[in-house]
Amino acid sequence: MNTNDAQDGSAPSILPPDDLEAKAVRWPTVLGVLSMVYAGFAFLANGCGAASPFMTPYFLTLSGLDIAGFQMAPWLLWTTVGSGGIGMIMAIVLFAGGVSLLRRRRSALKVLKAWVAITVVLTIVGLGLGFMAIEPNVQMQMEIQKATQKLVKERGGGMAVPTQTAEEMRSQSKMMLPLFGLLPLIYPVIVGFLITSRTRLEDAEAWED
């Protein structure tokens, strides 16, 4: 029963008293935990991305494909490794921001704002590099396709290997790249919206430095 209702003479409420202050401060915990989990997955994903130029030939060899002539363009190789490394660093920054948010530190909002801004810029740059890498990736896919056809033929397989022309691969890449290239913006945009609202900024004023 709500005691305030009894004191002012109004009809007693059958609902428990609302602790609005407790509800208001839950958002740092929720956002902090989500950011830490997201950062963990991002760290692993970017780590795999950075290692992919070195691991791909190994796995292709294990599958039995003849990739003697397989070679990724040097600029694409180091761009892939570099972007993966930067992504891992940004994941660490996000994780640190999430921890600070759980501890109700004012610096958490500054860290998260910086993470949002840098991530947006990096995503746009990455999208541009993705379009530049379409042609080298198409050539690589064509080589893998030819090696697969050769392997099936040598082993006497009667199964037809699905094939694509280079133009079909280019068209598919141009269609899918904007979709998947912009997906990493979803969480940063959500975080940016949440941490810049007036209510949450007012909450943060009471936190420790």
Residue pairs with C-beta under 8 A, 6 or more apart in sequence:
1 12
1 13
1 14
2 12
2 13
2 15
2 16
2 17
3 17
4 17
5 11
5 12
5 13
6 12
24 199
24 203
25 104
25 203
27 194
27 200
27 203
28 101
28 102
28 104
28 108
28 203
29 101
29 102
31 98
31 101
31 191
31 194
31 195
32 98
32 99
32 100
32 101
32 102
32 108
33 98
33 102
34 98
35 94
35 95
35 97
35 98
35 101
35 112
35 191
36 94
36 95
36 98
36 99
36 102
38 94
38 187
39 91
39 92
39 94
39 95
39 98
40 91
40 95
42 87
42 90
42 91
42 94
43 88
43 91
43 92
43 95
45 87
46 83
46 84
46 85
46 86
46 87
46 88
46 91
47 84
47 88
48 84
49 80
49 83
49 84
49 87
50 80
50 81
50 83
50 84
50 85
50 87
50 88
51 84
52 80
52 84
53 72
53 76
53 77
53 80
53 81
56 72
57 67
57 70
60 67
60 70
60 144
60 147
61 67
64 151
65 144
65 147
65 148
65 151
66 147
66 150
66 151
67 143
67 144
67 147
69 143
70 140
70 143
70 144
70 147
72 80
72 136
72 140
73 136
76 133
76 136
76 137
79 129
79 133
83 122
83 126
83 129
86 122
87 122
90 115
90 118
90 119
90 122
93 111
93 114
93 115
93 118
94 112
94 115
96 111
97 108
97 111
97 112
97 115
98 108
100 107
100 108
100 111
101 108
101 109
101 112
104 207
104 208
105 207
105 208
105 209
106 204
106 205
106 207
106 208
106 209
107 209
108 204
108 207
109 195
109 201
109 204
112 191
112 195
113 192
113 195
113 196
115 188
115 191
116 188
116 189
116 191
116 192
116 195
119 184
119 185
119 188
120 185
120 188
120 189
123 181
123 182
123 184
123 185
123 188
126 181
126 184
127 177
127 178
127 181
127 182
130 177
130 181
131 174
131 177
134 170
134 173
134 174
134 177
135 170
137 169
137 173
138 166
138 169
138 170
138 173
139 166
141 164
141 169
142 166
142 169
145 161
145 163
145 164
148 161
149 161
149 163
152 159
152 161
164 172
194 200
195 201
